[in-house]
Structure formats: C-alpha cells, structure tokens
Amino acid sequence: MNLDPAAISLKKNGDKIEALIHGKTSFVDRLARAFPHSNPDQFVSLMDELGHEIGIIENPKKLDDTSRNLLEAELKAIYFVPTISAITSVVPKGTGSQWTVDTDDGEYTFRILGRDALKGNEPPAIEITDENGKRYKIDNYWDLDPESRDLTSDLLPDKVVKARYYTRSISSSRSGRGRGSSSRGGSSSGGSSGSSGMGGSIGIR
C-alpha cells in the first residue's frame, strides 16, 4: 500500500519509530529500501515487528522536515557501510564477540554472533555483519596494523587466508624461476670457458 507523505508523521519511540498515518498510530520495527541500488531515495517500506508491511512511502522527500530527517537518519544507520581502518578491541561474548573499531565514520562498538559474520568473498576485502544486521567493511585486511590483525586472526574467512597463501606462492615461484634462469645463464658461461680451455689443451697436444 502506497502511503501519502502528507498524511504521515514519524517520531522516535524507544528503539522503534512511531508512525501516525491518517490519525492511526503504528509502530515501525524495520525499514527497507525497495530498490537500494537503482533507486535508493524512493520507495521506502515500513514494516511491523512481525515483518508485515505497513505501507510504502514512494517519495520520502515530501514528508515534513522532522519525519524526513528521522527517516534519513534511520536509513543511513541501516544502509551506510563504514570502512574499518583499525580494530581496537575484540572481547568474547558467549559464542560471539564484541568489537570496538575505528572507521571513516568514527568509532563503533558492535557485537557479532560468530565467525560466520565475516565474509571474505572478495579477498583481501572482508564484510562484517553485526547481530542487528548492520554491515561494516575492511577494504584490505592485510593493510591493517599488526595489532588489529592479531585481534582477529582466529576469525579470518578461509578465502582470505587461502588467497594470501596463493599470492605468496605465485610470488615465490616467479622469484625462484628468476633465480634459476640466472644460475643457468652463469653455468652456460662457465661451460663455454671450460670448452675453450679444453680446446686449447687439445691444440697444445
């Protein structure tokens, strides 16, 4: 159901959003962009705690200032993906852990439910999803400082580790071939000198 922005008023109520729609109050548990990549500024879905859709705001820019600012702040919290530049703390919490990190958007503290929260589908980049579904990213894990890497070494996705070993293996192989070529080149020169010497001996005889 499309909602008329002129008939909607949004305000924060605890950890939920209270929506007054045509004089009736509904509590919004979750927001979702219908087209987060192709059309992120339009068609925002409001859902209740059971996941049922309350309605869709086609053009959020037509909301009153207070409602629009609240909606934009909530959507940023959901869809903005901070880039982690350093990891300052990882504290075990049950089967998961609580992280404190420095990002391009300041310091964040969040909890992950386990090692599966870290995805390394495009190594050396890592995407981390916290217990609330918010995402964070590390552009290049190996560019982090040693302390950050030490704190998270046990949680590394296998793909990131394997890609690292593969890259090192290729570099080592190329380096080895280079040294082998130089050695063979040196041996050939030595062989030529030896042949010349032998030829001289035969000539003397």
Residue, then its C-alpha position, 0 to 999 in steps of 0.5 A: m500500500n502506497l502511503d501519502p507523505a502528507a498524511i504521515s508523521l514519524k517520531k522516535n519511540g524507544d528503539k522503534i519509530e512511531a508512525l501516525i498515518h491518517g490519525k492511526t498510530s503504528f509502530v515501525d520495527r524495520l525499514a527497507r529500501a525497495f530498490p537500494h541500488s537503482n533507486p535508493d531515495q524512493f520507495v521506502s517500506l515500513m514494516d511491523e515487528l512481525g515483518h508485515e508491511i505497513g505501507i510504502i512511502e514512494n517519495p520520502k522527500k515530501l514528508d515534513d522536515t522532522s519525519r524526513n530527517l528521522l527517516e534519513a537518519e534511520l536509513k543511513a544507520i541501516y544502509f551506510v557501510p563504514t570502512i574499518s581502518a583499525i580494530t581496537s578491541v575484540v572481547p568474547k561474548g558467549t559464542g560471539s564477540q564484541w568489537t570496538v573499531d575505528t572507521d571513516d565514520g568514527e568509532y563503533t562498538f558492535r557485537i557479532l554472533g560468530r565467525d560466520a559474520l565475516k565474509g571474505n568473498e572478495p579477498p583481501a576485502i572482508e564484510i562484517t555483519d553485526e547481530n542487528g544486521k548492520r554491515y561494516k567493511i575492511d577494504n584490505y585486511w592485510d593493510l591493517d596494523p599488526e595489532s588489529r590483525d592479531l585481534t582477529s586472526d582466529l576469525l579470518p574467512d578461509k578465502v582470505v587466508k587461502a588467497r594470501y597463501y596463493t599470492r605468496s606462492i605465485s610470488s615465490s615461484r616467479s622469484g625462484r624461476g628468476r633465480g634459476s634462469s640466472s644460475r643457468g645463464g652463469s653455468s652456460s658461461g662457465g661451460s663455454s670457458g671450460s670448452s675453450g680451455m679444453g680446446g686449447s689443451i687439445g691444440i697444445r697436444 
